Amino acid sequence: MPAQTLYIVQQFEKQGKRLIAGQTLQFKQAASAIERANRDASRFPGVVAVQQTVDTETGEVLEEPTVLARHGEVPQEFREE
């Protein structure tokens, strides 16, 4: 079961009053994902950078995503508890 850690930036846009997922970007390092999320904070209503481990053979998520950076309006699953 080969595992890979992914560093993902998810941008969010407004469609009327609704928040919708925009572009998803993948990075090789956590620092790069965090830097991109910080830059995107002024360009999008919301943006989040997450770290997630997946099984590369099955695509199965092995760990819940860890939020590395969060800016603006994001869906409930990315908000602080």
C-alpha positions in Angstrom: 0.0 0.0 0.0 2.1 2.9 -1.2 1.1 6.1 0.4 1.7 9.6 -0.8 1.2 12.9 1.0 -0.5 15.6 -1.1 -0.4 19.3 -0.6 -3.4 20.9 -2.1 -4.7 24.5 -2.4 -8.5 24.8 -3.0 -9.8 28.2 -4.2 -13.4 29.1 -3.5 -15.5 31.6 -5.5 -18.9 33.2 -4.9 -21.8 32.4 -7.2 -24.5 34.7 -6.0 -24.6 34.1 -2.3 -23.3 30.5 -2.7 -19.7 29.6 -2.1 -18.4 27.1 -4.8 -15.2 25.3 -5.3 -12.9 26.9 -7.8 -9.5 25.7 -9.1 -7.6 23.0 -7.2 -3.8 23.1 -7.3 -1.4 20.4 -6.1 2.1 21.1 -4.8 5.2 19.0 -3.9 5.8 20.8 -0.6 3.7 22.1 2.2 5.5 25.4 2.1 4.7 26.0 -1.5 1.0 25.3 -0.9 0.9 27.6 2.1 2.7 30.4 0.1 0.1 30.0 -2.8 -2.8 30.1 -0.4 -1.4 33.3 1.2 -1.1 34.9 -2.2 -4.5 33.8 -3.3 -6.2 35.2 -0.2 -6.5 38.7 -1.8 -7.8 37.3 -5.1 -10.5 34.9 -3.9 -13.4 35.0 -1.4 -11.9 31.9 0.3 -8.9 29.7 -0.1 -7.5 26.7 1.9 -4.3 24.7 1.8 -4.5 21.1 3.1 -2.2 18.1 3.5 -3.7 14.7 2.8 -2.3 11.2 2.6 -3.7 8.9 0.0 -3.1 5.3 -1.2 -1.6 5.8 -4.7 -2.9 2.5 -6.0 -6.5 2.8 -4.9 -6.9 6.6 -4.4 -8.3 5.8 -0.9 -7.8 8.7 1.6 -5.7 7.3 4.5 -5.9 10.3 6.8 -8.3 13.2 7.3 -7.0 16.4 5.7 -4.9 18.7 7.8 -5.5 22.4 7.2 -2.2 24.2 6.7 -3.7 27.6 5.8 -7.2 29.1 5.7 -8.3 32.5 4.4 -11.7 34.1 4.0 -14.9 32.2 3.5 -14.5 28.4 3.4 -16.9 25.5 3.7 -17.7 24.1 7.2 -15.3 21.1 6.9 -12.3 23.5 6.7 -13.3 25.8 9.5 -11.8 25.7 12.9 -13.8 23.7 15.5 
